[in-house]
């Protein structure tokens, strides 16, 4: 009988200027509860012997369905006042991937991206074509106003006061909110997934790193799985997600070394802000970020641990 390895799962709900003084106790409690719900969704699959791809998708769906993160239901507004969603997922066992960008109707973009793992002719699709394919393949669709929330509307209106043509990068309220999950299952297979609504007041048609394999999402059983959150243009330029894997595979670095070099070195030198979550082939978990906070959590079966964090100290 083959000995099964312990599973591990980590999630994030975005990085940015998240400080104790601008986060109420009520909001903190709600956000922590949503993070735990996402961990529980992924854990259920992994504990029953399920695979990492299904686990990360389930965890991200839970976060997409929360209004407190910039993905799915809580997505920000684009410059034209719409919600334009993107997501990606990667299977570290096969290196197969799926991605969607600028969807206006797919309720859970990560599930649509996951379905593309089965499509040998297509990895990434965007816009109306993506929504049409989702309809043809029986994914749940909603009207764009399903994604409306009061908080994002206020954020959008405030952005318009600052600038009609700039993405909302006001550092007093830079709660990026992108969500993601990384897992390793009991068979040693790794998967990663990421989902977002992008940047408030973004130019319609703009695509960030969350839809791009190697930038915002990457998984490889040889090394690790990674999901990123931050200002997408920098993560694309720095190929952050795949860089961690490459530093491990070709630079012979540990997971901790590779994430530190990538975030605190390469990304920071470019002027980028944000963070990542990662799990290596041994089940080691790592969080690295250069912003003031990052919503995140993990489950480690080997150590029987389940924790969520916002800042450097444990918050659960």
Secondary structure, 3 states (H helix, E strand, C coil): CCCCCCCEEEEEEEEECCCHHHCCHHHHHHHHHHHHHHHHHHHHHHHCCCCHHHHHHHHHHHHHCCCCCCCHHHCCCECCCCCCEEEEEEECCCCEEEEEEEECCECCHHHHHHHHHHCCCCCEEEHHHHHHHHHHCCCCECCHHHHCCHHHHHHHHHHHHHCCCCCCCCCCCCECCCEEEEEECCCCCEEEEEEECCCCCECCCCCCHHHCECCCEEECCCCEEEEEEECHHHHHHCCHHHHHHHHHHCCCCCHHHHHHHHHHHHHHHHCCCEEEEEEECCCCEEEEECCCEEEEEEEECCCCEEEEECCCCECC
